[in-house]
Every structure is written in structure tokens, then in C-alpha cells.
């Protein structure tokens, strides 16, 4: 009951904060509504006064919020400030489109997860690969993947529809753009747990008795799922609220796109209803995940989590991260002496050549120079945000009753909406994107920490240590943190390219890096319209971002190549 009350308080606080968003940002909602309705109409005092009178803006934000909440209790979420249509049917229709897209994307993500873990499952836990391919797949920008699929598969090859929303066939390409990176991340997390499960005594005993390997693998997979399901629940919500860019590219009337458009236009009734729908979806996903965990663990362990498998990092090729780091440093070192701002309109969209190894962009600027100069700001800022998110995620993950509902609430927000809220509270500026991304980046790390902590507390050696008189501080320092922190650190490194891309998406929407900044994400956003004419303009920065993802994962694997053996009780 306290947890449900805490969730309700957080949801109410967020919706109320959205209700006063224009006043927090010190903007005139009447002017914003007028611009959204008609760009050509002059904002005369008479016109603005008419809009305020029709919408009741002069009554103040709290009166409007009370009216909206009263109508919501009757099933009426009001009318849109922009279109004048009823909000409830529009939001429900957008939610239906998002749920269909989420379902197909989730199927693709599960299949991708299986492919990433297939080798480990077949080999009985022995893994010799550092996961470079899955790391690059996890680092693929969703909007870039969507653009390439729409251009190549949808337009050039004509295999699947690339625009619109008229049936199941129209879901395949956007679901691939969403499901492939999500499945790669989930696959990496699961692949990190499987070797430890195969190393447990029950697995060795089953193999010694001659049980078929596929049965042992199936039980090992079930053994690891309770620690993965909390993060899977976060991905489910992310596939709905965080699919803004993909919905924009494929013209899908989903909930994420509807909420974003309402936020940009300050259409508060639609924005409040859309955010509330995302919060309810997050709560449903969290409760479903917990129910599945209890189902997998069984009635005997419902009150105590399933003990965590011993942490067994796979043997990694220590030369792989060195090679990837050398390639990245070579790219940066070669491009730094070049001028990233030099314009030459006669060299627009030139393909790679000895003079321009990565080609040129739409203004004739050297892409190698822009990638190299953008690396400093992009990497340093992404590393700083990842470190802050890791610290906050571990700290809050140690307090699951406090952080659990907060994680679900934060994860329900698309990063763009979080950026708009941060901008309203802290104001615009160069630090706004960093604050916005840091405000949401800790949530999956906290969920991962809580899941691992719940498992570790059920281990026999921890129970024996506590029975011998060890205090909470000793158990936390010497037992829990050494078992929980390493896999969460690897998780944070896996998300490092995603942090860089989140900064990029905010810059694309005018909330982050501005032209002529050579920030990597801005390079992707600037050159994405030319993907069909000049694919190198987007492939070059995308390849560097994928290289960063592969480097992050292989470096974390190579750095944690030791096995944590179970302690005797």
C-alpha cells in the first residue's frame, strides 16, 4: 500500500508540474498556442486576449488544473487547445498504435536477445567472444536505423511500406528500428548472467547425470530471468514513450509523438493526458514484471529473492579494446589538425577521397574534421553524465522501496519531455541537455542494482555472515557492493553511446548543441536528410558512435575477467 501511495504521489506531482509548465518557463501559453495554430497570423494583443478568454488562461494554472482533474474523474480529459477536439479518444487511439508497435518491437527484441545469447547457451556457459557485434548493434541510433530501413528497404527495394500506419505490415520497419538495439542491450545483460548460472552446482550435476544440454540451458535461462525482468520492464515502456524519433520518421500517430507535439505546442490537456497514460503503462509494466518474477521464483521463495548466480565474466580478448581504442584515437588524431568550420560550396556532399577521407557534408565541410573536433565535447560530456548516472543509480538502487516507484515514473518520460521540464525549471543554456539526460539516465541502473541486490541478499553465505554477527555496514561494504557494482558498471558502459545519442537528439530539437557545433549527434541530425544521396554523411558519424559502443563493452569485459567464486557456508 505505501508503494502504491508513493506512485500516486509521484504521478500527481508530475502531472501537476506539467499543468504549470508554461508559467514555470515564464512563457505566454496564448502566444505558443497561436504559433501552433497558425504561423502567419500576427500576435496582436486582441488576438492573444481572445485566445486567453476562450481557454480560460486568465484564471491561472491551478484553476485550469483543477478543472482538468475534475473532468478526468468523469472520463473527460478536456479538449485540445490546438485542434479543439476531445482529448480522451485521441490519446486512446495514439496509445493503441503505440501498444501495437511496442508488441512487434518486443518480439523482435526477444529474438535479438536470443541470437546474442545463442552461443553461450549452446556452449554451456563458455563464451569466448567479447560481444563486439552486439555492442555495435546496441549503439545504433534508432532514428538512423529507421532512416536507413525506410530508405533502403521501403523506398529503394519496395519490400515493405515506409510511411503511414494502416496495418500490421506498416509496423515491421519501425519495430525493427526499435527492437534491434533494445534486444542487443538485453542480450548483453543476459549474456553477462548466463556463465554464472552454468557454473552453479546444480548445472554441473545435471550435466554429469547426462541430461540433454538444451534442458540445462533452458533451466539456466530461467535461472537468470528474475534478475533481467526489471530492466525488461523499463525497455517495454521505452519502446512506447521513447519511440518519438521513429514515430516521426515513419509518420506513426503513436503516444510518444503525440505527447512530444503537445509539449512543443504547450497543448496542456493533451500533454497531461498523454503523460498520465505513459505513467499508467509504466506502472502496469512494473507490476507485470514483478508478477513474472514471483512466478519464476516460485511460492517457496516469494518472500526471498532467488539467490544470484556467481558473477562469472567471460574470457575476453584483451587486444580487442586496444585495437578499437587505437582506431578511435587515429580518427580523432587525424581530424584534429583540420578545420571543422571551413566552408566550400563547390565540394558539397563529396564522397570519400584522399583529400576528404570521410567525405563532405551539405555545406562542403570536411566530415573527418567535424567528427574529430566533436569527439572531445561528446565523449567528455557523455562520460561525465554516465558517471553521475552510475553513482545515482547505485545509491538509489540500494533503497528499492524509495527508488522503485521513482524509477517507473522517470522511465515513463521520453527524454525530450524531460528536457522540456528541465528547461522550464532551470532555463535554457548549454547545460540543459546534460541535466535532462542525467535526470533519466540513472533509472535503468537503479533498477538493475535493486534486482541484483535482492538476489544477493538471499545467498547462503550472506545469511551465514549475518548470523555470525556481521553488521549492515560490513555486509554492504564487503559483500553486497562487490557483487552488485561490477555488472552495473558494465551496464553503464553499455549505455554510454546511448547517452551521447540522447544529447544529440536534444540538439536536433533545438535544446542542445546548436550549429555550427560538430557534436556527433548533431552531425547525424544535420546529414540525415541526405542519407539517400550521400550515405557516407551519416554512416561516418554512425560508425564512430558504434565504435564507441563496441569499445565500451569490450573494455568492461576485458577489465572484469575474473570469476567470483561462491563462498562456503
ZITA-V169032 format. One record per pair of residues at least 24 apart in sequence whose ideal C-beta (glycine too) atoms are under 7 Angstrom apart, sorted by sequence separation. I is the first residue (numbers start at 0). J is the second residue. D is the distance in Angstrom with one decimal. If there is no record, write none. Layout:
i:I j:J d:D
i:I j:J d:D
//
This chain:
i:148 j:172 d:4.6
i:340 j:364 d:6.9
i:341 j:365 d:7.0
i:455 j:479 d:5.7
i:519 j:543 d:6.7
i:339 j:364 d:6.6
i:414 j:439 d:5.7
i:519 j:544 d:6.0
i:54 j:80 d:5.8
i:193 j:219 d:6.0
i:196 j:222 d:4.4
i:29 j:56 d:5.9
i:148 j:175 d:6.0
i:196 j:223 d:5.3
i:412 j:439 d:6.3
i:452 j:479 d:6.2
i:455 j:482 d:4.9
i:28 j:56 d:5.8
i:145 j:173 d:6.3
i:148 j:176 d:5.9
i:337 j:365 d:5.3
i:455 j:483 d:6.3
i:339 j:368 d:4.3
i:193 j:223 d:5.9
i:337 j:367 d:6.3
i:338 j:368 d:6.0
i:339 j:369 d:4.4
i:409 j:439 d:5.4
i:145 j:176 d:3.8
i:192 j:223 d:4.0
i:337 j:368 d:3.4
i:452 j:483 d:5.6
i:144 j:176 d:4.4
i:410 j:442 d:4.7
i:451 j:483 d:4.6
i:334 j:367 d:4.2
i:339 j:372 d:4.3
i:409 j:442 d:4.6
i:189 j:223 d:6.0
i:192 j:226 d:6.0
i:333 j:367 d:6.5
i:334 j:368 d:4.9
i:141 j:176 d:5.4
i:144 j:179 d:6.7
i:192 j:227 d:7.0
i:448 j:483 d:5.8
i:451 j:486 d:6.4
i:141 j:177 d:6.3
i:334 j:370 d:5.9
i:335 j:371 d:4.9
i:406 j:442 d:4.7
i:240 j:277 d:4.6
i:334 j:371 d:2.6
i:335 j:372 d:6.7
i:22 j:60 d:5.1
i:189 j:227 d:5.5
i:333 j:371 d:6.9
i:334 j:372 d:6.9
i:141 j:180 d:6.2
i:188 j:227 d:5.9
i:406 j:445 d:5.2
i:448 j:487 d:5.3
i:139 j:179 d:6.8
i:330 j:370 d:6.6
i:331 j:371 d:4.7
i:406 j:446 d:5.2
i:447 j:487 d:5.4
i:19 j:60 d:4.2
i:139 j:180 d:5.3
i:239 j:280 d:6.0
i:330 j:371 d:6.4
i:18 j:60 d:5.8
i:185 j:227 d:6.9
i:188 j:230 d:6.2
i:136 j:179 d:6.0
i:137 j:180 d:5.5
i:331 j:374 d:4.9
i:402 j:445 d:5.0
i:444 j:487 d:5.7
i:447 j:490 d:5.4
i:136 j:180 d:6.4
i:236 j:280 d:6.0
i:500 j:544 d:6.8
i:18 j:63 d:6.8
i:36 j:81 d:6.0
i:236 j:281 d:4.7
i:499 j:544 d:6.6
i:18 j:64 d:4.0
i:35 j:81 d:5.1
i:137 j:183 d:3.8
i:185 j:231 d:6.2
i:395 j:441 d:6.8
i:403 j:449 d:6.7
i:444 j:490 d:6.1
i:136 j:183 d:4.0
i:137 j:184 d:4.7
i:402 j:449 d:6.7
i:444 j:491 d:5.8
i:32 j:80 d:5.2
i:236 j:284 d:5.3
i:396 j:444 d:6.9
i:496 j:544 d:5.5
i:15 j:64 d:6.2
i:32 j:81 d:6.5
i:185 j:234 d:6.4
i:235 j:284 d:4.6
i:384 j:433 d:5.9
i:388 j:437 d:6.0
i:392 j:441 d:4.2
i:396 j:445 d:4.1
i:133 j:183 d:4.8
i:137 j:187 d:6.5
i:387 j:437 d:5.3
i:391 j:441 d:4.0
i:395 j:445 d:4.5
i:399 j:449 d:4.1
i:393 j:444 d:6.9
i:397 j:448 d:6.7
i:496 j:547 d:5.1
i:232 j:284 d:4.3
i:384 j:436 d:5.5
i:388 j:440 d:3.8
i:392 j:444 d:2.7
i:396 j:448 d:2.5
i:495 j:547 d:6.8
i:496 j:548 d:3.9
i:133 j:186 d:5.7
i:181 j:234 d:5.0
i:232 j:285 d:5.5
i:380 j:433 d:6.0
i:384 j:437 d:5.0
i:388 j:441 d:4.3
i:392 j:445 d:4.3
i:396 j:449 d:4.6
i:133 j:187 d:5.6
i:232 j:287 d:6.9
i:389 j:444 d:6.0
i:393 j:448 d:5.2
i:397 j:452 d:6.5
i:496 j:551 d:6.8
i:232 j:288 d:3.7
i:384 j:440 d:6.1
i:388 j:444 d:6.0
i:392 j:448 d:5.9
i:396 j:452 d:6.5
i:495 j:551 d:4.6
i:130 j:187 d:6.0
i:181 j:238 d:6.5
i:231 j:288 d:6.6
i:440 j:498 d:5.9
i:493 j:551 d:6.4
i:229 j:288 d:5.8
i:492 j:551 d:4.2
i:493 j:552 d:5.6
i:130 j:190 d:6.7
i:228 j:288 d:4.6
i:492 j:552 d:6.5
i:177 j:238 d:5.4
i:436 j:498 d:6.0
i:492 j:554 d:7.0
i:228 j:291 d:5.6
i:492 j:555 d:4.3
i:126 j:190 d:6.9
i:228 j:292 d:5.4
i:177 j:242 d:5.7
i:436 j:501 d:4.7
i:436 j:502 d:5.9
i:489 j:555 d:4.2
i:103 j:170 d:4.6
i:107 j:174 d:5.4
i:111 j:178 d:6.4
i:225 j:292 d:4.7
i:488 j:555 d:6.6
i:96 j:164 d:6.1
i:107 j:175 d:6.0
i:111 j:179 d:5.7
i:115 j:183 d:6.2
i:126 j:194 d:6.1
i:177 j:245 d:5.8
i:124 j:193 d:5.9
i:176 j:245 d:5.1
i:100 j:170 d:5.5
i:104 j:174 d:4.1
i:108 j:178 d:4.2
i:112 j:182 d:4.7
i:116 j:186 d:5.5
i:124 j:194 d:4.4
i:225 j:295 d:5.4
i:432 j:502 d:5.1
i:435 j:505 d:6.4
i:489 j:559 d:6.7
i:99 j:170 d:6.1
i:103 j:174 d:3.9
i:107 j:178 d:3.0
i:111 j:182 d:2.6
i:115 j:186 d:2.7
i:119 j:190 d:5.5
i:224 j:295 d:5.7
i:225 j:296 d:5.8
i:107 j:179 d:6.6
i:110 j:182 d:6.8
i:111 j:183 d:5.9
i:115 j:187 d:6.6
i:173 j:245 d:4.9
i:100 j:173 d:6.0
i:104 j:177 d:4.1
i:105 j:178 d:6.9
i:108 j:181 d:4.4
i:109 j:182 d:6.8
i:112 j:185 d:4.6
i:116 j:189 d:5.3
i:120 j:193 d:6.8
i:124 j:197 d:2.7
i:432 j:505 d:4.3
i:100 j:174 d:6.1
i:104 j:178 d:4.0
i:108 j:182 d:3.7
i:112 j:186 d:4.2
i:116 j:190 d:5.0
i:119 j:193 d:4.9
i:123 j:197 d:5.4
i:124 j:198 d:6.3
i:221 j:295 d:6.1
i:432 j:506 d:6.7
i:485 j:559 d:5.3
i:107 j:182 d:6.5
i:111 j:186 d:6.3
i:115 j:190 d:6.0
i:119 j:194 d:6.8
i:173 j:249 d:4.6
i:108 j:185 d:6.3
i:112 j:189 d:6.1
i:116 j:193 d:6.3
i:172 j:249 d:6.7
i:173 j:251 d:6.2
i:432 j:510 d:6.0
i:431 j:510 d:6.1
i:432 j:511 d:3.7
i:225 j:305 d:5.1
i:226 j:307 d:6.6
i:482 j:563 d:6.9
i:223 j:308 d:6.8
i:222 j:308 d:6.4
i:162 j:249 d:6.3
i:163 j:250 d:5.9
i:164 j:251 d:5.0
i:414 j:501 d:5.1
i:418 j:505 d:5.1
i:162 j:250 d:5.3
i:164 j:252 d:6.1
i:422 j:510 d:6.3
i:123 j:212 d:6.2
i:414 j:504 d:6.9
i:415 j:505 d:6.9
i:393 j:484 d:6.4
i:123 j:215 d:7.0
i:418 j:510 d:4.9
i:415 j:508 d:6.1
i:393 j:487 d:6.0
i:392 j:487 d:6.8
i:120 j:216 d:4.4
i:389 j:487 d:7.0
i:145 j:244 d:6.9
i:149 j:248 d:6.1
i:389 j:488 d:6.6
i:120 j:220 d:6.8
i:145 j:245 d:4.7
i:149 j:249 d:6.5
i:142 j:244 d:3.7
i:146 j:248 d:6.0
i:389 j:491 d:4.3
i:141 j:244 d:5.8
i:142 j:245 d:6.6
i:145 j:248 d:4.6
i:388 j:491 d:6.6
i:141 j:245 d:5.6
i:145 j:249 d:6.6
i:460 j:565 d:6.9
i:463 j:568 d:4.6
i:142 j:248 d:6.2
i:385 j:491 d:5.4
i:460 j:566 d:3.8
i:460 j:568 d:5.4
i:199 j:308 d:5.9
i:385 j:494 d:6.9
i:459 j:568 d:4.5
i:199 j:309 d:7.0
i:385 j:495 d:5.1
i:198 j:309 d:5.8
i:196 j:308 d:4.3
i:195 j:308 d:3.4
i:198 j:311 d:5.4
i:385 j:498 d:5.4
i:195 j:309 d:4.5
i:381 j:495 d:5.8
i:384 j:498 d:5.2
i:195 j:310 d:5.7
i:192 j:308 d:6.1
i:195 j:311 d:4.2
i:194 j:311 d:4.1
i:381 j:498 d:4.6
i:381 j:499 d:4.2
i:194 j:313 d:5.8
i:381 j:502 d:6.8
i:285 j:407 d:4.7
i:377 j:499 d:5.3
i:380 j:502 d:6.5
i:282 j:407 d:6.1
i:108 j:234 d:6.9
i:281 j:407 d:4.4
i:281 j:408 d:6.8
i:281 j:410 d:6.0
i:105 j:235 d:6.5
i:278 j:408 d:6.3
i:281 j:411 d:3.7
i:280 j:411 d:6.8
i:105 j:238 d:6.5
i:278 j:411 d:4.9
i:101 j:235 d:6.6
i:104 j:238 d:4.9
i:277 j:411 d:4.3
i:101 j:238 d:4.5
i:101 j:239 d:4.9
i:377 j:518 d:5.5
i:97 j:239 d:4.6
i:100 j:242 d:6.7
i:376 j:518 d:5.8
i:377 j:519 d:4.6
i:307 j:451 d:6.1
i:373 j:517 d:3.7
i:372 j:517 d:4.8
i:373 j:518 d:4.8
i:373 j:519 d:5.0
i:307 j:454 d:3.5
i:306 j:454 d:6.0
i:307 j:455 d:5.0
i:369 j:517 d:3.8
i:304 j:453 d:3.9
i:305 j:454 d:5.9
i:370 j:519 d:6.9
i:373 j:522 d:6.5
i:304 j:454 d:5.0
i:100 j:251 d:6.6
i:306 j:457 d:4.6
i:307 j:458 d:6.6
i:304 j:456 d:6.7
i:305 j:457 d:6.5
i:306 j:458 d:4.5
i:370 j:522 d:6.7
i:100 j:253 d:6.1
i:304 j:457 d:4.7
i:369 j:522 d:5.9
i:259 j:413 d:6.5
i:262 j:416 d:5.4
i:303 j:457 d:4.7
i:96 j:251 d:6.1
i:258 j:413 d:6.6
i:96 j:252 d:5.5
i:97 j:253 d:4.1
i:259 j:415 d:5.5
i:96 j:253 d:4.8
i:97 j:254 d:4.1
i:259 j:416 d:6.9
i:262 j:419 d:5.1
i:97 j:255 d:6.6
i:255 j:413 d:5.5
i:258 j:416 d:6.3
i:93 j:252 d:5.7
i:93 j:253 d:5.7
i:94 j:254 d:5.1
i:93 j:254 d:4.5
i:93 j:257 d:4.3
i:360 j:525 d:6.7
i:361 j:526 d:6.9
i:360 j:526 d:5.7
i:90 j:257 d:6.9
i:361 j:529 d:5.8
i:370 j:539 d:6.4
i:243 j:413 d:5.4
i:366 j:536 d:6.7
i:370 j:540 d:5.8
i:240 j:411 d:5.8
i:240 j:412 d:6.8
i:241 j:413 d:5.3
i:243 j:415 d:5.9
i:310 j:482 d:6.3
i:237 j:410 d:6.7
i:240 j:413 d:4.8
i:241 j:414 d:6.9
i:366 j:539 d:5.2
i:370 j:543 d:5.7
i:236 j:410 d:5.3
i:236 j:411 d:5.6
i:307 j:482 d:6.8
i:310 j:485 d:6.4
i:340 j:515 d:5.6
i:358 j:533 d:6.8
i:310 j:486 d:6.6
i:360 j:536 d:5.5
i:233 j:410 d:4.9
i:358 j:535 d:4.2
i:339 j:517 d:4.7
i:357 j:535 d:6.6
i:358 j:536 d:6.4
i:90 j:269 d:6.9
i:89 j:269 d:7.0
i:348 j:529 d:6.2
i:358 j:539 d:6.9
i:86 j:268 d:4.9
i:90 j:272 d:4.6
i:94 j:276 d:5.4
i:357 j:539 d:4.3
i:81 j:264 d:5.6
i:86 j:269 d:5.4
i:90 j:273 d:5.7
i:348 j:532 d:6.3
i:351 j:535 d:5.8
i:81 j:266 d:4.9
i:87 j:272 d:6.9
i:348 j:533 d:4.2
i:350 j:535 d:6.1
i:80 j:266 d:4.8
i:86 j:272 d:5.0
i:90 j:276 d:5.7
i:129 j:315 d:4.6
i:79 j:266 d:5.6
i:80 j:267 d:6.7
i:126 j:313 d:3.8
i:127 j:314 d:6.2
i:129 j:316 d:5.6
i:80 j:268 d:6.5
i:131 j:319 d:6.4
i:348 j:536 d:6.7
i:79 j:268 d:6.1
i:78 j:268 d:6.5
i:79 j:269 d:5.3
i:129 j:319 d:5.0
i:77 j:268 d:3.9
i:76 j:268 d:6.0
i:76 j:272 d:4.1
i:67 j:268 d:6.2
i:67 j:271 d:6.3
i:233 j:442 d:6.7
i:233 j:443 d:5.1
i:230 j:443 d:5.7
i:233 j:446 d:5.8
i:330 j:543 d:6.4
i:230 j:446 d:5.6
i:229 j:446 d:4.4
i:230 j:447 d:5.7
i:327 j:546 d:5.7
i:229 j:449 d:6.8
i:326 j:546 d:6.5
i:327 j:547 d:6.9
i:229 j:450 d:4.6
i:323 j:546 d:6.1
i:327 j:550 d:6.3
i:226 j:450 d:4.9
i:226 j:451 d:6.2
i:323 j:549 d:5.6
i:324 j:550 d:5.9
i:323 j:550 d:4.3
i:226 j:454 d:5.7
i:35 j:264 d:3.7
i:320 j:550 d:5.9
i:323 j:553 d:6.4
i:32 j:264 d:6.9
i:31 j:264 d:6.4
i:32 j:265 d:6.7
i:320 j:553 d:4.4
i:31 j:265 d:4.3
i:319 j:553 d:4.7
i:320 j:554 d:4.2
i:28 j:265 d:5.2
i:320 j:557 d:5.4
i:315 j:553 d:6.6
i:317 j:557 d:4.7
i:315 j:556 d:4.2
i:315 j:557 d:4.3
i:313 j:556 d:6.5
i:21 j:265 d:5.2
i:312 j:556 d:6.4
i:20 j:265 d:7.0
i:315 j:560 d:5.6
i:314 j:560 d:6.2
i:312 j:559 d:4.5
i:312 j:560 d:5.1
i:18 j:267 d:6.1
i:312 j:561 d:6.5
i:17 j:267 d:6.9
i:311 j:562 d:4.8
i:17 j:270 d:5.6
i:18 j:271 d:6.1
i:309 j:562 d:6.9
i:310 j:563 d:4.2
i:17 j:271 d:5.4
i:309 j:563 d:5.4
i:309 j:564 d:6.4
i:309 j:565 d:5.2
i:14 j:271 d:5.4
i:17 j:274 d:5.8
i:14 j:274 d:6.2
i:244 j:504 d:6.4
i:13 j:274 d:6.6
i:14 j:275 d:5.9
i:13 j:278 d:7.0
i:10 j:278 d:4.7
i:6 j:282 d:6.1
i:191 j:486 d:5.8
i:191 j:489 d:6.4
i:188 j:490 d:6.5
i:187 j:493 d:5.7
i:184 j:493 d:6.2
i:137 j:493 d:6.3
i:138 j:496 d:3.8
i:140 j:500 d:5.1
i:187 j:552 d:6.6
i:143 j:523 d:5.9
i:150 j:530 d:5.7
i:146 j:527 d:5.5
i:150 j:531 d:5.0
i:140 j:523 d:6.1
i:147 j:530 d:6.6
i:143 j:527 d:6.8
i:146 j:530 d:5.2
i:143 j:537 d:6.1
i:9 j:404 d:5.7
i:13 j:408 d:6.4
i:9 j:405 d:6.3
i:2 j:400 d:6.8
i:6 j:404 d:4.2
i:10 j:408 d:6.6
i:24 j:422 d:6.8
i:143 j:541 d:5.2
i:5 j:404 d:4.7
i:9 j:408 d:4.5
i:24 j:423 d:3.9
i:20 j:420 d:7.0
i:23 j:423 d:4.4
i:2 j:403 d:6.7
i:6 j:407 d:7.0
i:23 j:424 d:6.0
i:140 j:541 d:6.3
i:2 j:404 d:6.0
i:20 j:423 d:5.2
i:16 j:420 d:6.7
i:140 j:544 d:6.7
i:138 j:544 d:5.7
i:139 j:545 d:6.4
i:138 j:545 d:4.6
i:138 j:547 d:6.6
i:135 j:545 d:4.2
i:138 j:548 d:2.6
i:137 j:548 d:5.8
i:135 j:548 d:5.9
i:134 j:548 d:4.8
i:135 j:549 d:5.0
i:134 j:549 d:4.3
i:134 j:551 d:6.9
i:131 j:549 d:4.7
i:134 j:552 d:3.6
i:134 j:553 d:6.8
i:130 j:552 d:5.5
i:131 j:553 d:5.9
i:129 j:553 d:4.3
i:130 j:556 d:6.6
i:129 j:556 d:5.1
i:129 j:557 d:7.0
//
